[in-house]
Amino acid sequence: NNYEHETVKPVELIKALILSSSRNGDTIFDPFMGSGTTGVACKRLNRNFIGCEISEKYFNIAKTRIEKQTEPMDLIF
């Protein structure tokens, strides 16, 4: 999925980074949120998420994507 962003990352790649550097319930900060891949991965892995995005267009794309991810999918502790 492109999500109209030129540098969108695969969720599985971001999940691997989050798993190797955080614990269940930790807060992850993404200062360049783009289309929201990190936020989606955080919801899947039961991490809290704070993201910043200067572009209103990408912020809205990210917000929609993250909101659609309604519950954790991977039960990894």
C-alpha angles and dihedrals in degrees: 000000000000101000087197091281122122096214104038112157127216112261090227091059093051091045090056091052092048093048092051094050109033146039134234109289096018121135119245120201121204111186092187102043099172110170094351105258093143091051091051091049091049092054090049091051098042095250126139115242136210118180137177127201127174094200114079089204093057092039090058092046090050093046092053093046094049094045090053088058093078103172142013112280102184116059098206119148 
